[in-house]
Amino acid sequence: MSEKRLVLFRLEGCPYCKRAEKELDKAGLKYKKIEVPAQKSERKLLKEISGQDSVPVLLDVIGAKDQDDDIVEWLESQ
């Protein structure tokens, strides 16, 4: 797999975010974590970038992957 620049938008204590992080770590991928505000109304950057306000969101050079199942599925396909 070629190295990609990955960014994971996450929220502390979010079980879906933890699952996504676990799978990224298991795959040995490097990624940057960006903590989002607890209030969805304050997640303007996330909404602007991905079109949604829920987490986790994984951005790569190809595009956004949302929700932990999508992230895990994408990782398994790589």
Chimera marker file (.cmm) of the C-alpha trace (Angstrom):
<marker_set name="trace">
<marker id="1" x="0.000" y="0.000" z="0.000" r="1" g="1" b="0" radius="0.5"/>
<marker id="2" x="1.383" y="3.410" z="-0.882" r="1" g="1" b="0" radius="0.5"/>
<marker id="3" x="1.712" y="5.851" z="1.969" r="1" g="1" b="0" radius="0.5"/>
<marker id="4" x="-1.125" y="8.311" z="2.213" r="1" g="1" b="0" radius="0.5"/>
<marker id="5" x="-1.648" y="11.366" z="4.303" r="1" g="1" b="0" radius="0.5"/>
<marker id="6" x="-4.482" y="10.451" z="6.632" r="1" g="1" b="0" radius="0.5"/>
<marker id="7" x="-6.386" y="12.666" z="9.036" r="1" g="1" b="0" radius="0.5"/>
<marker id="8" x="-8.852" y="11.268" z="11.556" r="1" g="1" b="0" radius="0.5"/>
<marker id="9" x="-11.435" y="13.624" z="12.997" r="1" g="1" b="0" radius="0.5"/>
<marker id="10" x="-12.403" y="12.184" z="16.373" r="1" g="1" b="0" radius="0.5"/>
<marker id="11" x="-14.041" y="12.889" z="19.709" r="1" g="1" b="0" radius="0.5"/>
<marker id="12" x="-12.576" y="11.750" z="23.026" r="1" g="1" b="0" radius="0.5"/>
<marker id="13" x="-14.650" y="8.950" z="24.513" r="1" g="1" b="0" radius="0.5"/>
<marker id="14" x="-16.369" y="8.083" z="21.217" r="1" g="1" b="0" radius="0.5"/>
<marker id="15" x="-16.439" y="4.271" z="20.863" r="1" g="1" b="0" radius="0.5"/>
<marker id="16" x="-16.664" y="4.510" z="17.070" r="1" g="1" b="0" radius="0.5"/>
<marker id="17" x="-13.598" y="6.737" z="16.984" r="1" g="1" b="0" radius="0.5"/>
<marker id="18" x="-11.714" y="4.293" z="19.207" r="1" g="1" b="0" radius="0.5"/>
<marker id="19" x="-12.611" y="1.443" z="16.842" r="1" g="1" b="0" radius="0.5"/>
<marker id="20" x="-11.377" y="3.407" z="13.837" r="1" g="1" b="0" radius="0.5"/>
<marker id="21" x="-8.127" y="4.306" z="15.639" r="1" g="1" b="0" radius="0.5"/>
<marker id="22" x="-7.599" y="0.682" z="16.663" r="1" g="1" b="0" radius="0.5"/>
<marker id="23" x="-7.922" y="-0.477" z="13.057" r="1" g="1" b="0" radius="0.5"/>
<marker id="24" x="-5.630" y="2.272" z="11.758" r="1" g="1" b="0" radius="0.5"/>
<marker id="25" x="-3.032" y="1.344" z="14.372" r="1" g="1" b="0" radius="0.5"/>
<marker id="26" x="-3.443" y="-2.375" z="13.617" r="1" g="1" b="0" radius="0.5"/>
<marker id="27" x="-2.789" y="-1.621" z="9.947" r="1" g="1" b="0" radius="0.5"/>
<marker id="28" x="0.367" y="0.274" z="10.923" r="1" g="1" b="0" radius="0.5"/>
<marker id="29" x="-0.801" y="3.480" z="9.294" r="1" g="1" b="0" radius="0.5"/>
<marker id="30" x="0.341" y="6.906" z="10.373" r="1" g="1" b="0" radius="0.5"/>
<marker id="31" x="-2.382" y="9.489" z="10.752" r="1" g="1" b="0" radius="0.5"/>
<marker id="32" x="-3.018" y="12.826" z="12.340" r="1" g="1" b="0" radius="0.5"/>
<marker id="33" x="-5.791" y="13.098" z="14.927" r="1" g="1" b="0" radius="0.5"/>
<marker id="34" x="-7.974" y="16.157" z="15.057" r="1" g="1" b="0" radius="0.5"/>
<marker id="35" x="-10.213" y="16.450" z="18.085" r="1" g="1" b="0" radius="0.5"/>
<marker id="36" x="-13.630" y="17.899" z="17.275" r="1" g="1" b="0" radius="0.5"/>
<marker id="37" x="-15.792" y="19.932" z="19.650" r="1" g="1" b="0" radius="0.5"/>
<marker id="38" x="-18.359" y="17.980" z="21.674" r="1" g="1" b="0" radius="0.5"/>
<marker id="39" x="-21.193" y="20.154" z="20.337" r="1" g="1" b="0" radius="0.5"/>
<marker id="40" x="-22.104" y="19.229" z="16.774" r="1" g="1" b="0" radius="0.5"/>
<marker id="41" x="-23.063" y="22.851" z="16.075" r="1" g="1" b="0" radius="0.5"/>
<marker id="42" x="-19.420" y="23.831" z="16.661" r="1" g="1" b="0" radius="0.5"/>
<marker id="43" x="-17.970" y="21.366" z="14.124" r="1" g="1" b="0" radius="0.5"/>
<marker id="44" x="-17.920" y="23.856" z="11.272" r="1" g="1" b="0" radius="0.5"/>
<marker id="45" x="-14.574" y="22.736" z="9.826" r="1" g="1" b="0" radius="0.5"/>
<marker id="46" x="-15.612" y="19.094" z="9.813" r="1" g="1" b="0" radius="0.5"/>
<marker id="47" x="-18.931" y="19.961" z="8.160" r="1" g="1" b="0" radius="0.5"/>
<marker id="48" x="-17.150" y="22.099" z="5.550" r="1" g="1" b="0" radius="0.5"/>
<marker id="49" x="-14.618" y="19.390" z="4.721" r="1" g="1" b="0" radius="0.5"/>
<marker id="50" x="-16.775" y="16.270" z="4.857" r="1" g="1" b="0" radius="0.5"/>
<marker id="51" x="-20.360" y="17.490" z="4.626" r="1" g="1" b="0" radius="0.5"/>
<marker id="52" x="-21.262" y="15.949" z="7.977" r="1" g="1" b="0" radius="0.5"/>
<marker id="53" x="-20.946" y="16.690" z="11.662" r="1" g="1" b="0" radius="0.5"/>
<marker id="54" x="-20.635" y="13.159" z="13.081" r="1" g="1" b="0" radius="0.5"/>
<marker id="55" x="-17.402" y="11.313" z="13.825" r="1" g="1" b="0" radius="0.5"/>
<marker id="56" x="-15.229" y="9.494" z="13.071" r="1" g="1" b="0" radius="0.5"/>
<marker id="57" x="-14.251" y="10.888" z="9.697" r="1" g="1" b="0" radius="0.5"/>
<marker id="58" x="-11.086" y="9.741" z="7.957" r="1" g="1" b="0" radius="0.5"/>
<marker id="59" x="-9.701" y="11.918" z="5.205" r="1" g="1" b="0" radius="0.5"/>
<marker id="60" x="-7.171" y="10.638" z="2.729" r="1" g="1" b="0" radius="0.5"/>
<marker id="61" x="-5.832" y="11.966" z="-0.556" r="1" g="1" b="0" radius="0.5"/>
<marker id="62" x="-8.790" y="10.347" z="-2.308" r="1" g="1" b="0" radius="0.5"/>
<marker id="63" x="-11.635" y="11.678" z="-0.165" r="1" g="1" b="0" radius="0.5"/>
<marker id="64" x="-13.562" y="11.342" z="3.053" r="1" g="1" b="0" radius="0.5"/>
<marker id="65" x="-14.547" y="8.111" z="4.731" r="1" g="1" b="0" radius="0.5"/>
<marker id="66" x="-17.234" y="8.458" z="7.346" r="1" g="1" b="0" radius="0.5"/>
<marker id="67" x="-18.362" y="6.235" z="10.171" r="1" g="1" b="0" radius="0.5"/>
<marker id="68" x="-16.258" y="3.462" z="11.638" r="1" g="1" b="0" radius="0.5"/>
<marker id="69" x="-17.672" y="0.700" z="9.390" r="1" g="1" b="0" radius="0.5"/>
<marker id="70" x="-16.719" y="2.654" z="6.257" r="1" g="1" b="0" radius="0.5"/>
<marker id="71" x="-13.241" y="3.301" z="7.634" r="1" g="1" b="0" radius="0.5"/>
<marker id="72" x="-12.687" y="-0.361" z="8.514" r="1" g="1" b="0" radius="0.5"/>
<marker id="73" x="-14.017" y="-1.469" z="5.113" r="1" g="1" b="0" radius="0.5"/>
<marker id="74" x="-11.671" y="0.973" z="3.367" r="1" g="1" b="0" radius="0.5"/>
<marker id="75" x="-8.706" y="-0.222" z="5.416" r="1" g="1" b="0" radius="0.5"/>
<marker id="76" x="-9.470" y="-3.847" z="4.583" r="1" g="1" b="0" radius="0.5"/>
<marker id="77" x="-9.578" y="-3.035" z="0.872" r="1" g="1" b="0" radius="0.5"/>
<marker id="78" x="-6.142" y="-1.435" z="0.875" r="1" g="1" b="0" radius="0.5"/>
<link id1="1" id2="2" r="1" g="1" b="0" radius="0.2"/>
<link id1="2" id2="3" r="1" g="1" b="0" radius="0.2"/>
<link id1="3" id2="4" r="1" g="1" b="0" radius="0.2"/>
<link id1="4" id2="5" r="1" g="1" b="0" radius="0.2"/>
<link id1="5" id2="6" r="1" g="1" b="0" radius="0.2"/>
<link id1="6" id2="7" r="1" g="1" b="0" radius="0.2"/>
<link id1="7" id2="8" r="1" g="1" b="0" radius="0.2"/>
<link id1="8" id2="9" r="1" g="1" b="0" radius="0.2"/>
<link id1="9" id2="10" r="1" g="1" b="0" radius="0.2"/>
<link id1="10" id2="11" r="1" g="1" b="0" radius="0.2"/>
<link id1="11" id2="12" r="1" g="1" b="0" radius="0.2"/>
<link id1="12" id2="13" r="1" g="1" b="0" radius="0.2"/>
<link id1="13" id2="14" r="1" g="1" b="0" radius="0.2"/>
<link id1="14" id2="15" r="1" g="1" b="0" radius="0.2"/>
<link id1="15" id2="16" r="1" g="1" b="0" radius="0.2"/>
<link id1="16" id2="17" r="1" g="1" b="0" radius="0.2"/>
<link id1="17" id2="18" r="1" g="1" b="0" radius="0.2"/>
<link id1="18" id2="19" r="1" g="1" b="0" radius="0.2"/>
<link id1="19" id2="20" r="1" g="1" b="0" radius="0.2"/>
<link id1="20" id2="21" r="1" g="1" b="0" radius="0.2"/>
<link id1="21" id2="22" r="1" g="1" b="0" radius="0.2"/>
<link id1="22" id2="23" r="1" g="1" b="0" radius="0.2"/>
<link id1="23" id2="24" r="1" g="1" b="0" radius="0.2"/>
<link id1="24" id2="25" r="1" g="1" b="0" radius="0.2"/>
<link id1="25" id2="26" r="1" g="1" b="0" radius="0.2"/>
<link id1="26" id2="27" r="1" g="1" b="0" radius="0.2"/>
<link id1="27" id2="28" r="1" g="1" b="0" radius="0.2"/>
<link id1="28" id2="29" r="1" g="1" b="0" radius="0.2"/>
<link id1="29" id2="30" r="1" g="1" b="0" radius="0.2"/>
<link id1="30" id2="31" r="1" g="1" b="0" radius="0.2"/>
<link id1="31" id2="32" r="1" g="1" b="0" radius="0.2"/>
<link id1="32" id2="33" r="1" g="1" b="0" radius="0.2"/>
<link id1="33" id2="34" r="1" g="1" b="0" radius="0.2"/>
<link id1="34" id2="35" r="1" g="1" b="0" radius="0.2"/>
<link id1="35" id2="36" r="1" g="1" b="0" radius="0.2"/>
<link id1="36" id2="37" r="1" g="1" b="0" radius="0.2"/>
<link id1="37" id2="38" r="1" g="1" b="0" radius="0.2"/>
<link id1="38" id2="39" r="1" g="1" b="0" radius="0.2"/>
<link id1="39" id2="40" r="1" g="1" b="0" radius="0.2"/>
<link id1="40" id2="41" r="1" g="1" b="0" radius="0.2"/>
<link id1="41" id2="42" r="1" g="1" b="0" radius="0.2"/>
<link id1="42" id2="43" r="1" g="1" b="0" radius="0.2"/>
<link id1="43" id2="44" r="1" g="1" b="0" radius="0.2"/>
<link id1="44" id2="45" r="1" g="1" b="0" radius="0.2"/>
<link id1="45" id2="46" r="1" g="1" b="0" radius="0.2"/>
<link id1="46" id2="47" r="1" g="1" b="0" radius="0.2"/>
<link id1="47" id2="48" r="1" g="1" b="0" radius="0.2"/>
<link id1="48" id2="49" r="1" g="1" b="0" radius="0.2"/>
<link id1="49" id2="50" r="1" g="1" b="0" radius="0.2"/>
<link id1="50" id2="51" r="1" g="1" b="0" radius="0.2"/>
<link id1="51" id2="52" r="1" g="1" b="0" radius="0.2"/>
<link id1="52" id2="53" r="1" g="1" b="0" radius="0.2"/>
<link id1="53" id2="54" r="1" g="1" b="0" radius="0.2"/>
<link id1="54" id2="55" r="1" g="1" b="0" radius="0.2"/>
<link id1="55" id2="56" r="1" g="1" b="0" radius="0.2"/>
<link id1="56" id2="57" r="1" g="1" b="0" radius="0.2"/>
<link id1="57" id2="58" r="1" g="1" b="0" radius="0.2"/>
<link id1="58" id2="59" r="1" g="1" b="0" radius="0.2"/>
<link id1="59" id2="60" r="1" g="1" b="0" radius="0.2"/>
<link id1="60" id2="61" r="1" g="1" b="0" radius="0.2"/>
<link id1="61" id2="62" r="1" g="1" b="0" radius="0.2"/>
<link id1="62" id2="63" r="1" g="1" b="0" radius="0.2"/>
<link id1="63" id2="64" r="1" g="1" b="0" radius="0.2"/>
<link id1="64" id2="65" r="1" g="1" b="0" radius="0.2"/>
<link id1="65" id2="66" r="1" g="1" b="0" radius="0.2"/>
<link id1="66" id2="67" r="1" g="1" b="0" radius="0.2"/>
<link id1="67" id2="68" r="1" g="1" b="0" radius="0.2"/>
<link id1="68" id2="69" r="1" g="1" b="0" radius="0.2"/>
<link id1="69" id2="70" r="1" g="1" b="0" radius="0.2"/>
<link id1="70" id2="71" r="1" g="1" b="0" radius="0.2"/>
<link id1="71" id2="72" r="1" g="1" b="0" radius="0.2"/>
<link id1="72" id2="73" r="1" g="1" b="0" radius="0.2"/>
<link id1="73" id2="74" r="1" g="1" b="0" radius="0.2"/>
<link id1="74" id2="75" r="1" g="1" b="0" radius="0.2"/>
<link id1="75" id2="76" r="1" g="1" b="0" radius="0.2"/>
<link id1="76" id2="77" r="1" g="1" b="0" radius="0.2"/>
<link id1="77" id2="78" r="1" g="1" b="0" radius="0.2"/>
</marker_set>
